[in-house]
Amino acid sequence: MRIQGQVSHNATLAMLLAFASGLPCFAQDGNLVLHANPKQAYVFVDDHAVGEASRHHSLKLSPGDHKVELVNYGYTPVTQTVTITGGQVTNLEITLQAVTPSVSPAFGAMTIEGANRDAVLLNGKTPDFFVGHGDEFNHNWWWKQELVVPPGTYQMTILGPEKEVWSGPVEVPANQRVVIHLPKGVRKTIPWPRGETLTALPRFQVGTASSTVAIAKPSAELSASTAQINCGDGSQLKWSSSDAPRLEALFGELRKRRLENCGSRGL
């Protein structure tokens, strides 16, 4: 009986060890190796901010499909679906295409303190509203790192890898520099005489210890083939936009006019 019990115990132990050794095969991550140009491009995976491609060129991801987005203001963003296999390396090489038109005055500026390398977004919370990361906009010394924008009010969002760090309105007057300190928000607004001397700026320029991102003012046009759209009528629409990630406001206005003409029947 003792021998049989020992054999049974050893067999059970062997089965448990075999089962345990097989578990990592099902949960093992794969590696995504990124090769991005420009190297400052920022990585989002499954709509979560990750960081600069140059600092996160090798990512561990769970097996399956993942949405990978590379964005850099002044360049056309790229989105790809990548299939990751556990225990294997997947290479992804992406070159973003530069948007060449420069940005004209008037200008204001933002300095963001305490954001580290978290993603900075203006007027939206998805990667297409990305304008840079905190380390690109954190001082106004000789080697400037600044976010230059048209005068106006912006809804700024700072996204970290795990959560939203801060969100709030920022009003930027012409030729003024607004200093935002996280997590408290806007700290002060001070004169920015350099803004008066600036002419057209490239959208994205970096140096050894400097960076300037100049945001272009969005514009959009929408026209209809008929001036009056009555309830039940059709109309051919034409629209164009520049520097506008989305055209929701335009179509919202069109729907509003349609509802005014149709009353409750248009809902």
N, C-alpha and C positions, 0 to 999 in steps of 0.2 A: 504493500500500500504506500509505503514511504517513497519508493522509486517511482510509482505511477503518479503520485502527487507532485513530485519534483519535475517529472516530464511535463505534466499538464501545466504547472506554473511557468516553466521555461517556454512552452509553446505560446501561452497567453502573453508573456512578456515580449516574445519575438514579434507577435502580431501587433501589439501596441506600438513597439518601436518602428515597425514597418509603416504603420498608419501615420504615426507622428512625422516620420521622415518624408512622407508624401505630401503633407499639408502645405509646405512652402511652395510647392509646384503650382498650387492653385492661387496663391496670394502673392506670388513674387512679382515685384514691380519690374518694369522695363525702363530703359534710359532713352531720353530724347536728347540728341546732340544738335544744337542750333548753330548755324553759321549765318550771321545776319550782317547786312550792309544797308545803312550805316551802323556802326557798332553801338551807337547810342540808342538804337531802336528799343522800345519797351515791349515786354512780353506779357500778354494776357493768356491764361489757359482756362478754358471753360468759364469765361467771363470774370475770372479772378485775377487781380493784379499780381504779377510775379516779380518783375524788376527788369533791369537792363539786360539785353541779350549778352553783352560782353561779360557780365558778372554772373549770369545764370545760363551759360551755354550748354550745361548738361543738367537735365531735369529728370528726376525719378517720377514716373507716372504709373498709375495702375493699368493693367491690361484693358484694352478696349479702345473705342474711338474717343478722341479729345479734340475740342475746337481750340486751335492755336492762332492767336492774332498778334501781329507785329505792327506797331504804330510808332510814328515819329512825326511831330508837327512839321509841315513843309514837305511831306512825302505822302504818296498814296498808300493807305494801309493795305495789308494783305491778311486774309483769313484763309486758313486751310484746316481740313479735317485730317488728323493723323491717327493711324491705327498702331497702338502699342502692343507688343507681344512680351509677355513675362520673360525676364531673363535675357532679353535681346536688346541691341542698340539700334535705334532708328535715327537716321541722319536727315536733317531738314536744312536746306540752304535757300535763303530768301534774300533778294535784293529789292529794296523799296525804290520806287521811281520818284525823283524829286519833282515838286511843283515849282516851276520857275518864276512865275510873276512875283514881283516884289510888292511890298506893302507901303502905301502912302500915308502921310500924316492926315489928321492930327493924332497925337500919341499921349498916353499916360503910361505908368509903369507900376508893377507890383514886385515887392520883395517878400519872400515867404520864409520865415524862420521856424526851425523845429520840425520841418516835414521830412528830414533825412532824404531818402530816395523813394518816398511814397509817390504814387501817381497823382498828378494834378489835372483835374478836369474842369472845364468851364461850360456851364449851361446844359449839363447832361451828366448822366452817371454810367454811361456805357463807353467802351473803348474809342468809339468814333468821336468823342468829345475830349480826348486826351490832348494836352498841350505840352507836357513835359513832366519832369519829376522834381522833387523838392531841392535836390542838390544843384540843380541848374539855375535856381532863382533865389539863392539865399544870401547874397550880399551885394553891396553897391560901392565896393572899394575901387582901386585902380583897375584891377581885372574884374570887370563887372559880370555878374550872373543875374540876369533880369528877364522878366516877362513883360513885354511891351504890348499894349492893347489900345484899341480905339477908345476914346472916352465913353463911359457908360456904366451901367450897373450889371454885374455878373453874379451868377450863382456858382460859387466855387465848391468843389468837392475834392477832398484828399482821401485817396484809397490806399490802405496798406495791404499786405498780403492776406491778412486774416479778416479785416473789417474796415469799415469806413472810419477814418480818423477824425475828420471834421467836415462840416458843410455849413455854408452860410453866404449871405449876400456881401458883395464887395463893390462899393461905388468908387470909380476911378475918374476924377476930373482931368481935363486936359492939362498937360504939363505939370502934373502932380504925381508923386510916388506914394503908393499906399503900402504900408508895412503890415503884414499879417503874421502874427505870432501864434503858433499852435501850442496848446489847444484852445486858447482864449479867443482867437479871431483877430479882427482888425485892431491894430495897436495905435497907429497914427497915420496921418496924411500930411505930407510935407512937400514944399516946392521942389520941382524937378526941372531946373532951367535947361538941362540938356535936351529935353523934349522939344524945345523951341528951335533948336539948331539942327535937328535930325531931318533928313530928307527921306527918300525911299529906302526901306530896309529889306534885306533878304529875310525870308521867313525863318530860317534856321542857320545860325552860324556859331561855331564853337572854336575855342583856342585851347592852349595848354591849361589855363586856369580861368577861362572865361566862356560865357555862353549868352546869347541873346536870341530869344524866340519872339518874333513879331507876328501878332495875330491879325489876320485880315478881317475886315468888316464883312459879314455875310450879306449877300444880296440875292433877291429872287424876284421873278416876274411870272405872273399867271394871266393868261388871256383866254377868253371864250369866243367862239365864232358868232355868238349872238349876245347883244348887250343885255337883254332881259331874258332870264330863264324862268319861265312859268312852270307851274306844277304839271308834271307829265311830259314836259318838253325835253328834247335832247340837245346837246351842245358839244362841239368839239373843243377840247381843251389843249392849250399849249403852255408849257412852262419851261423856264430855264433858271438855273441858280449857280452861284459861285460861293465857295467857302461856307456852304450851309450843309451840315450833315444830314438834315432832314427837312421836309417841306410840310410838316404837320400843320403849322400855323396857316399856311395858304389854303390847304384843303379844309381846315376847320372853318375858315372864313367863307369858303364856297358852300359848305354844308349849311352854315348859318343862314346865308342868303336863300338857299333852297327851302329851308324850313320856314323862313318868313313868308315866302310865296305860297307854300303848300299848307301852312298851318299844321295841325296835329296829324294830318294825313301823310306828312313827309317823314314821320318818325318810324 
